[in-house]
Amino acid sequence: QVQLVESGGGVVQAGGSLTLSCAASRSTFSINTMGWYRQAPGKQRELVARITSNGSTNYADSVKGRFTISRNNAKSTVYLQMNSLKPEDTAVYYCTARFVFKDYWGQGTQVTVSS
């Protein structure tokens, strides 16, 4: 099993930046894909970004060029650097990890972007 704990959410003005962190309970060397999803009020959860064990990344079109996902396997942590934030980025952000064909989720961290 994998426990995931997110941190770094908060309130920021439009145009600002935040970095989210997700700490895993086991070495991320053994975890293939890790990623970030988000869910805004009244909307479905959507993929924001993900990164594989070999460093391949993909992003939602809405965040390309503004967000960067990275992972530090030595620290068992995945990050989401968010720049040029917009009010529409407001959501609960969830970390996810795929381990032994099962998906694990964190409890989520709130990001609020004020206009």
Buried (B, 14 or more C-beta within 10 A) or exposed (E): EBEBBBBBBEEBEEEBEBEBBBBBEEEBEBBBBBBBBBBBEEEEBEBBBBBBBEEEEEBBEEBEEBBBBBBEBEEBBBBBBBBEBBEEBBBBBBBBBBBEEEEBBBEBBEBBBEE
